């Protein structure tokens, strides 16, 4: 039996009591004056008047409770062949010494630090060291283009930048330091210091005066017995700034506060993910993205779990079995990754041959988020892994799940294609253009009634007005998710597309997500994307891009005809679906989101900018070539 309905109704009846009770799981320097202050900030502040420290709650308190010898982090890097484990006591030592180094470089409470790091333990240690000092960190994905990094430097104005000499991708080493130097040259705001971790795969040349060798600075501080204590901050003070992916021009810096963030994330570990302290939890993401912030670093450590820091890819490091090796070797109880990762594994190993080579009896649940989880991928994962597969939906802005199937409260029945129901804290409504609720089953703009719960963004970094314009003004009294979908009679939510991806075919509003679901159901299709392209007669028509599973021998043209027929059979002629294009791969961000907007610009022969977050820019030329070969480009 699930307790979800009872818990959700309890939140609805008295939100402040609900979150006040959840906040008892956090150690406070000073308790709050108000659980929620509706008169503060843009739409209100959570835990106003309270003081706390996030690093203390993630590390110190577990050591003080006698659990210092438990593993806090396990680093597994198939690209370097290195594995390393950090106990909570060891992590405390690393964090407090690095915090002392940062303090010696002038970093203090309220100052900003940018982290430009690969997926290594030092990235987590640096985040926690900033939090320890009350400094605000902003993690920028390692290897990000210099110009885009420069815009973030100018917006955050960091005193210190922490970087590594390089990152390691399958088959290549990416030197970070030249990109960082170029970004600093481009930016008007200059950091006082850069702390650079030298990696043996590519050592960097350090500039005299500004650059400091990370390992040497830490060794010197440790030899001198220097360690930094936790600095109390207001619950409403920023913990970090995370710039939204794909930003052009002035970036949008999503702010996360300290107090509400801890309360929400701690609540999710037991109640949503069903994880107990001491268990091994693995979010196969990157600290450059929100999933990495929330579920590699903060939530598992707040809860006293062991978190995996994985430097590799789901395929190619070395094969499609690397996830199963990590789970088996480290005793992972729950895996959280993107559907894209599973589609990549399914493409390389459709029969799950690698899965049978490992003992996965420790794995209880698989959680998917980041891209829409198509039913075919969920079915494949369920069949292969024999564990519940839980889709859930959230955003960079929210920091944790808006909707999902709460394993810890007792799972609800699965409806394929739906991430299930809204979590406590989120009053989700489906609105039309006039800000009126639509009927059940009808598609509209998915919106969240204000106030947003703890853990969500209170504003954008130093830009309340842009926050209002971007998220609050279009639907007064609501937060605009910019996702479109519908809710059924059982309150199950269906996320069909970004509102920008709803296409208008001769007056019919159609969701790309629904068409993608049909394409993905074809037995030879590994992954797919649907975009709307300009059409003189109908306004827009859908075009489907499909990637084949490995080992498929049927001609591409034949499969393209089959998927066109499949969509017409399932949706009818109204979809006007006649274009299917086979490609070797889809353009994605480094977090796995498909760049549908850029694909549409290419198909419509528009000028476009290569997104800063793209994994491999060469894919855009491949897409253009296939569109030309199919007679679509320039038609």
C-alpha positions in Angstrom: 0.0 0.0 0.0 1.2 3.5 -0.8 1.2 6.3 1.7 1.5 8.9 -1.2 -2.1 10.2 -1.1 -2.0 10.6 2.7 1.3 12.4 2.6 0.3 14.6 -0.4 -3.0 15.6 1.2 -1.1 16.4 4.5 1.1 18.8 2.6 -1.8 20.4 0.9 -3.7 20.9 4.2 -0.7 22.5 6.0 2.4 23.1 3.9 4.3 24.9 6.7 3.8 22.0 9.2 4.9 19.5 6.5 8.1 21.3 5.7 8.8 22.2 9.3 8.7 18.5 10.2 11.0 17.7 7.2 13.4 20.4 8.4 13.9 18.5 11.7 16.2 16.1 9.7 18.7 19.0 9.3 21.1 20.4 11.9 20.6 24.2 12.3 22.9 26.7 13.9 19.8 28.8 14.5 16.2 27.8 13.9 13.8 29.7 11.7 11.5 32.6 12.6 9.1 31.5 9.9 8.9 28.3 7.9 7.7 30.4 5.0 7.9 34.2 4.8 5.4 35.1 2.0 6.5 38.8 2.1 10.2 38.1 1.3 11.9 37.7 -2.0 10.1 37.4 -5.3 7.4 34.9 -4.2 8.5 34.2 -0.6 11.4 32.6 1.3 11.7 29.3 3.1 13.1 29.1 6.7 13.5 32.8 7.1 15.7 33.7 10.0 17.4 30.3 10.2 21.2 29.8 10.1 23.0 26.7 8.9 25.9 25.3 6.9 25.4 22.8 4.1 28.9 21.3 4.3 28.4 20.6 8.1 25.2 18.7 7.3 26.9 16.7 4.5 30.1 15.7 6.2 30.9 16.9 9.8 27.7 15.6 11.5 28.2 12.1 10.2 31.7 12.0 11.6 30.5 13.4 14.9 27.8 10.7 15.0 30.5 8.0 14.8 30.1 7.1 11.2 33.4 8.5 10.0 34.8 5.2 8.7 31.8 4.7 6.3 32.6 5.4 2.6 31.2 8.8 1.5 32.5 8.8 -2.0 33.7 6.0 -4.4 35.6 7.3 -7.4 35.6 4.9 -10.4 37.3 6.1 -13.6 37.4 3.6 -16.4 39.0 6.2 -18.6 42.1 6.4 -16.4 41.8 3.0 -14.7 41.8 4.6 -11.2 39.5 3.7 -8.3 39.5 5.4 -5.0 37.3 5.5 -1.9 36.9 8.4 0.7 35.5 7.8 4.1 33.4 10.5 5.7 36.4 11.2 8.0 38.7 11.3 5.1 36.3 13.6 3.1 36.1 15.9 6.1 39.9 16.2 6.2 40.1 16.9 2.4 37.3 19.5 2.5 38.5 21.4 5.5 42.1 21.6 4.2 41.0 22.8 0.8 38.7 25.3 2.4 41.7 26.7 4.3 43.6 27.0 1.0 40.6 28.9 -0.5 40.4 31.2 2.5 44.1 32.0 2.1 43.4 33.0 -1.5 40.8 35.5 -0.2 37.6 33.5 -0.7 35.0 34.1 2.0 31.3 34.2 2.9 29.2 35.5 0.0 32.1 35.5 -2.5 31.8 33.4 -5.7 34.0 30.6 -7.0 33.8 29.1 -10.4 34.6 25.3 -10.7 35.7 24.2 -14.2 36.3 20.5 -13.4 36.0 17.0 -14.8 34.2 14.1 -13.0 36.8 13.6 -10.3 36.5 13.6 -6.4 38.3 17.0 -6.2 35.2 18.5 -7.9 33.0 17.3 -5.1 35.6 18.4 -2.5 35.7 21.8 -4.0 32.0 22.3 -3.9 31.8 21.3 -0.3 34.8 23.5 0.6 33.1 26.5 -0.9 29.9 25.6 1.1 32.0 25.3 4.2 33.2 28.9 3.9 29.8 30.2 3.0 31.1 31.0 -0.5 28.8 30.5 -3.5 30.0 28.0 -6.1 29.2 28.0 -9.7 30.1 24.8 -11.5 30.7 25.1 -15.3 31.0 21.9 -17.2 34.7 21.1 -17.8 35.8 21.8 -21.4 33.0 24.3 -21.9 33.8 26.8 -24.7 36.0 29.7 -23.7 33.5 32.4 -24.8 30.6 30.7 -22.9 32.8 30.4 -19.8 33.7 34.0 -20.1 30.0 35.1 -19.9 29.6 33.1 -16.7 32.8 34.7 -15.3 31.4 38.1 -16.0 28.0 37.3 -14.5 29.3 35.6 -11.3 32.4 37.7 -10.9 34.4 34.9 -9.0 37.3 35.7 -6.7 38.7 32.3 -7.3 38.5 29.8 -10.2 39.2 26.1 -9.5 40.1 23.9 -12.5 42.0 20.8 -13.6 44.6 20.7 -16.2 42.5 18.5 -18.4 39.4 16.3 -18.8 39.4 12.8 -20.4 36.9 11.8 -23.0 36.8 8.4 -24.7 39.8 8.5 -27.1 40.9 12.0 -26.4 42.3 14.3 -23.7 40.7 17.8 -23.5 43.1 20.5 -22.2 41.2 22.8 -19.9 43.8 25.4 -19.0 44.1 27.0 -22.5 40.3 27.3 -22.6 40.3 28.8 -19.1 43.1 31.3 -19.9 41.2 32.4 -23.1 38.0 32.8 -21.1 39.7 35.0 -18.5 41.3 37.1 -21.3 37.8 37.6 -22.8 36.1 38.5 -19.6 35.9 41.9 -18.1 35.9 40.5 -14.5 39.2 38.9 -13.5 39.6 36.4 -10.7 42.2 37.1 -8.0 43.5 33.5 -8.2 43.2 30.2 -10.1 43.8 26.9 -8.3 44.8 24.2 -10.9 44.8 20.5 -10.3 47.5 18.9 -12.4 46.5 15.6 -14.0 49.2 13.4 -15.5 47.4 13.0 -18.8 48.1 16.7 -19.7 49.9 19.0 -17.3 49.2 22.7 -17.7 51.5 25.7 -17.7 50.8 27.9 -14.7 50.9 31.7 -14.9 53.0 33.4 -12.3 51.1 35.4 -9.7 47.6 34.3 -10.6 47.8 30.5 -10.9 48.5 28.1 -8.0 49.2 24.4 -8.0 46.3 22.7 -6.2 48.2 19.7 -4.8 51.1 21.8 -3.6 48.8 24.3 -1.9 46.9 21.5 -0.2 50.1 19.7 0.9 51.5 23.0 2.4 48.3 23.8 4.2 48.1 20.2 5.6 51.7 20.3 6.7 51.0 23.6 8.5 48.0 22.1 10.2 45.6 24.5 8.5 41.9 23.6 8.4 38.8 25.8 8.0 35.7 25.5 10.2 32.2 25.8 8.9 30.9 29.3 8.5 27.2 29.8 9.5 25.1 31.4 6.7 21.4 32.4 6.5 19.1 29.6 5.2 18.1 32.1 2.5 21.8 32.8 1.4 22.8 31.3 -1.9 24.6 27.9 -1.9 25.3 27.9 -5.6 24.6 29.4 -9.0 24.0 27.1 -11.9 23.7 28.5 -15.4 21.1 26.9 -17.6 22.4 24.9 -20.4 22.2 26.2 -24.0 22.3 29.8 -22.9 23.3 32.4 -25.4 24.2 36.0 -24.6 23.5 36.9 -21.0 23.3 33.6 -19.1 20.5 32.7 -16.7 22.0 31.9 -13.3 19.7 29.7 -11.3 20.2 30.4 -7.6 19.9 27.6 -5.0 19.6 28.6 -1.3 21.1 26.7 1.6 18.2 25.9 4.0 15.3 24.9 1.8 17.7 23.0 -0.5 18.9 20.8 2.3 15.4 20.1 3.6 14.0 19.1 0.2 16.9 16.9 -0.9 17.1 15.1 2.5 13.4 14.4 2.3 13.6 12.9 -1.2 16.3 10.3 -0.4 14.0 8.2 1.9 10.6 9.2 0.7 11.1 9.3 -3.0 14.1 7.2 -3.8 13.6 4.7 -0.9 17.2 4.8 0.1 18.5 4.3 3.7 21.6 5.9 5.2 24.7 3.8 4.5 23.5 2.4 1.2 25.3 3.0 -2.1 23.5 5.5 -4.4 24.7 6.2 -7.9 23.6 9.2 -10.1 25.4 8.6 -13.4 25.6 12.2 -14.3 28.1 15.0 -14.1 28.6 17.7 -11.4 28.3 20.3 -14.2 24.5 19.6 -14.4 21.8 19.9 -11.8 21.5 16.1 -11.3 25.2 16.1 -10.3 24.7 18.9 -7.8 21.6 17.3 -6.2 22.2 13.6 -6.4 26.0 13.0 -6.8 26.9 15.5 -4.1 24.3 17.0 -1.8 21.4 14.6 -1.3 23.4 11.4 -0.8 25.8 13.1 1.6 23.0 14.8 3.5 21.4 11.4 4.0 24.6 9.6 4.9 24.9 7.4 1.8 27.9 6.4 -0.2 27.9 8.2 -3.6 29.6 7.1 -6.8 31.7 9.6 -8.7 32.0 8.0 -12.2 34.4 9.3 -14.9 33.2 7.5 -18.0 30.4 6.9 -20.4 27.6 4.3 -20.6 29.2 2.9 -23.8 32.8 2.9 -25.0 34.6 3.0 -21.7 35.3 0.2 -22.5 31.9 -1.3 -23.6 28.2 -1.4 -23.0 28.7 -3.3 -19.8 30.5 -0.6 -17.8 27.3 0.4 -15.8 26.7 -3.2 -14.8 30.4 -3.6 -13.7 30.1 -0.5 -11.4 26.8 -1.6 -9.9 28.1 -5.1 -9.2 31.6 -4.1 -7.9 30.4 -1.3 -5.6 27.1 -2.8 -4.4 24.8 0.0 -5.8 21.3 -0.1 -4.5 19.8 2.6 -6.8 20.9 3.9 -10.2 19.7 7.3 -11.4 20.6 8.2 -15.0 19.2 9.7 -18.2 17.0 7.7 -20.6 19.6 8.7 -23.3 22.2 6.5 -21.5 19.9 3.5 -21.6 19.1 4.1 -25.3 22.9 4.2 -26.0 23.3 0.9 -24.1 20.3 -0.7 -25.8 21.7 0.4 -29.2 25.0 -1.3 -28.6 23.7 -4.3 -26.7 20.0 -4.8 -27.7 19.9 -8.4 -26.2 21.5 -7.4 -22.9 24.4 -9.8 -23.3 26.7 -7.8 -21.0 24.0 -7.7 -18.2 24.3 -11.5 -17.7 28.0 -11.2 -17.0 27.5 -9.4 -13.7 25.8 -10.0 -10.4 23.2 -7.2 -10.1 21.3 -8.6 -7.1 22.2 -5.5 -5.1 20.2 -3.2 -7.5 16.7 -2.5 -6.3 15.6 0.4 -8.5 16.5 2.3 -11.7 15.5 6.0 -11.9 15.3 7.9 -15.2 15.1 11.6 -15.8 16.5 14.3 -18.0 14.8 13.4 -21.3 11.3 11.9 -21.8 11.5 8.2 -21.0 9.8 6.5 -23.9 7.8 3.3 -22.9 10.0 1.2 -25.2 13.2 2.1 -23.3 11.4 1.5 -19.9 10.1 -1.9 -21.1 13.6 -2.9 -22.2 15.2 -1.9 -18.9 12.5 -3.7 -16.9 12.9 -6.9 -18.9 16.7 -6.8 -18.8 17.3 -5.7 -15.2 14.2 -7.2 -13.5 13.8 -4.2 -11.2 11.3 -1.4 -11.1 12.1 1.4 -13.5 11.0 4.8 -12.2 10.6 7.8 -14.6 10.5 11.1 -12.9 10.4 14.7 -14.1 12.2 17.8 -12.8 14.2 20.8 -14.0 17.4 22.7 -13.4 15.3 25.3 -11.8 13.5 23.0 -9.3 16.5 21.0 -8.2 14.4 17.9 -7.4 11.5 16.0 -8.8 8.3 17.8 -9.6 6.6 14.5 -10.4 7.5 10.9 -10.0 6.6 7.5 -8.5 7.6 7.7 -4.8 9.3 4.4 -4.0 9.9 5.3 -0.4 6.2 6.1 0.2 5.1 2.9 -1.6 5.1 2.9 -5.4 1.9 3.7 -7.3 0.8 1.7 -10.4 3.0 2.5 -13.4 1.4 4.1 -16.5 3.9 4.0 -19.3 4.6 7.4 -20.8 3.9 9.2 -17.5 6.3 10.1 -14.7 3.3 9.5 -12.4 2.1 12.1 -10.0 3.1 15.5 -8.4 5.3 15.4 -5.4 4.4 17.1 -2.1 5.2 20.8 -2.5 4.1 21.0 -6.1 0.6 22.1 -7.0 0.7 21.3 -10.7 -2.0 22.6 -13.1 -2.5 22.4 -16.9 -3.3 25.8 -18.3 -4.5 27.3 -21.6 -3.2 30.6 -23.0 -5.7 32.5 -20.9 -4.3 31.0 -17.7 -7.4 28.8 -17.2 -7.2 25.1 -16.3 -8.0 22.8 -19.2 -10.0 19.6 -19.0 -8.4 16.3 -18.0 -6.7 14.6 -21.0 -6.3 17.9 -22.8 -2.9 19.3 -23.6 -1.8 22.6 -22.2 1.1 24.5 -20.5 2.3 22.6 -17.4 2.4 25.1 -14.6 3.1 25.1 -10.8 1.0 27.2 -8.5 3.2 29.5 -6.3 4.9 29.3 -4.0 7.4 26.8 -5.3 8.5 24.4 -2.5 11.8 24.4 -0.7 14.8 23.6 -2.9 13.5 25.4 -6.0 15.1 28.6 -7.3 14.1 31.7 -5.3 15.3 33.9 -8.2 18.0 34.3 -10.9 21.4 35.5 -9.8 21.1 39.3 -9.3 18.2 39.5 -11.7 14.8 39.4 -10.1 13.2 41.1 -13.0 14.4 38.6 -15.5 13.2 35.8 -13.2 9.7 37.3 -13.3 9.8 37.8 -17.0 11.1 34.3 -17.7 9.0 32.2 -15.3 6.2 34.1 -13.6 4.7 36.8 -15.8 3.0 34.7 -18.5 0.8 32.8 -16.0 0.2 35.1 -13.0 0.3 33.2 -9.8 2.1 30.3 -11.4 5.7 29.2 -12.3 5.9 28.4 -16.0 7.7 25.1 -16.6 7.8 25.7 -20.4 6.8 22.1 -20.8 3.5 21.0 -22.4 1.4 18.0 -21.5 -1.7 16.8 -19.8 -3.1 15.2 -16.7 -5.4 12.2 -16.6 -8.3 11.4 -14.3 -6.0 9.8 -11.8 -3.8 12.9 -11.5 -1.0 11.2 -13.5 1.0 13.8 -15.5 2.2 13.3 -19.1 5.1 15.5 -20.3 4.8 15.6 -24.1 7.2 18.2 -25.2 8.8 21.6 -24.5 6.2 24.2 -25.4 8.6 25.2 -28.2 8.4 21.7 -29.6 4.6 21.7 -30.0 4.1 21.8 -33.8 1.1 23.4 -35.6 0.1 21.3 -38.6 -2.7 23.0 -40.5 -4.2 24.2 -37.3 -3.7 21.0 -35.3 -1.4 21.3 -32.3 0.6 18.1 -32.1 3.2 16.9 -29.6 6.6 15.7 -30.9 6.8 13.5 -27.8 3.8 11.4 -28.9 5.3 10.8 -32.3 8.7 9.9 -30.8 6.9 7.4 -28.6 5.6 5.7 -31.7 8.9 5.8 -33.6 10.7 4.3 -30.6 8.3 1.4 -30.5 9.7 0.1 -33.9 11.9 -2.9 -33.1 14.8 -1.7 -35.1 14.9 1.9 -33.7 17.4 2.6 -30.9 16.5 6.3 -30.5 14.7 9.1 -32.3 13.7 12.7 -32.4 10.8 14.5 -34.1 10.9 18.2 -35.1 8.5 20.5 -36.9 9.9 22.0 -40.1 8.4 24.9 -42.1 5.9 24.0 -44.8 4.3 26.6 -47.1 1.0 24.8 -47.2 0.5 23.4 -43.6 2.7 25.9 -41.7 4.7 23.0 -40.2 5.1 19.3 -40.9 6.8 16.8 -38.6 10.1 15.2 -39.6 11.4 12.1 -37.7 15.1 11.3 -37.2 15.9 7.7 -36.3 19.0 5.9 -35.2 19.2 2.1 -35.8 20.1 -0.5 -33.2 23.5 -2.2 -33.8 23.3 -5.2 -36.1 20.2 -4.2 -38.1 20.6 -5.4 -41.7 17.4 -4.1 -43.2 17.9 -1.2 -45.6 17.4 2.2 -44.0 14.8 3.3 -46.7 12.7 0.3 -45.8 12.6 1.1 -42.1 11.9 4.8 -42.9 8.8 3.6 -44.8 7.7 1.4 -41.9 8.0 4.2 -39.3 6.0 6.6 -41.5 3.3 3.9 -41.8 3.4 3.3 -38.1 2.8 6.9 -37.2 0.0 7.2 -39.7 -1.6 4.1 -38.3 -1.4 5.3 -34.7 -2.1 9.0 -35.1 -3.9 9.1 -38.5 -3.5 11.4 -41.5 -3.9 14.5 -39.3 -0.2 14.1 -38.2 0.9 14.6 -41.9 3.9 12.4 -41.0 5.8 11.7 -44.2 9.4 12.4 -43.5 11.7 10.0 -41.8 15.5 10.4 -41.9 18.0 7.8 -40.8 21.1 9.2 -39.0 24.1 7.7 -37.3 23.6 9.7 -34.2 21.6 12.6 -32.8 23.0 16.0 -31.7 22.9 16.2 -27.9 24.1 18.3 -25.0 26.7 16.7 -22.8 23.9 15.9 -20.4 22.1 13.9 -23.1 19.3 16.3 -24.1 18.6 16.2 -27.8 19.1 19.5 -29.5 15.8 19.6 -31.4 15.8 23.4 -31.8 19.1 23.4 -33.6 18.0 20.5 -35.8 14.9 22.5 -36.8 17.0 25.5 -37.6 19.2 23.4 -39.9 16.1 21.9 -41.6 14.6 25.3 -42.1 17.9 26.7 -43.5 18.0 29.3 -40.7 21.2 30.8 -39.3 22.1 29.0 -36.1 24.7 29.1 -33.4 26.4 25.9 -32.4 25.2 25.4 -28.8 27.9 25.7 -26.2 26.7 22.5 -24.5 26.9 20.2 -27.6 28.7 17.0 -27.1 30.1 16.8 -30.7 29.5 19.7 -33.2 30.4 17.4 -36.1 26.9 15.8 -35.7 25.2 18.9 -37.0 27.0 18.6 -40.4 25.9 14.9 -40.5 22.3 16.0 -39.9 22.5 18.6 -42.7 24.0 16.0 -45.1 21.2 13.5 -44.4 18.6 16.2 -44.8 20.2 17.2 -48.2 20.3 13.6 -49.3 16.6 13.3 -48.5 15.8 16.4 -50.5 14.6 18.3 -47.5 17.3 20.9 -47.0 16.7 24.0 -49.2 13.5 22.7 -50.6 
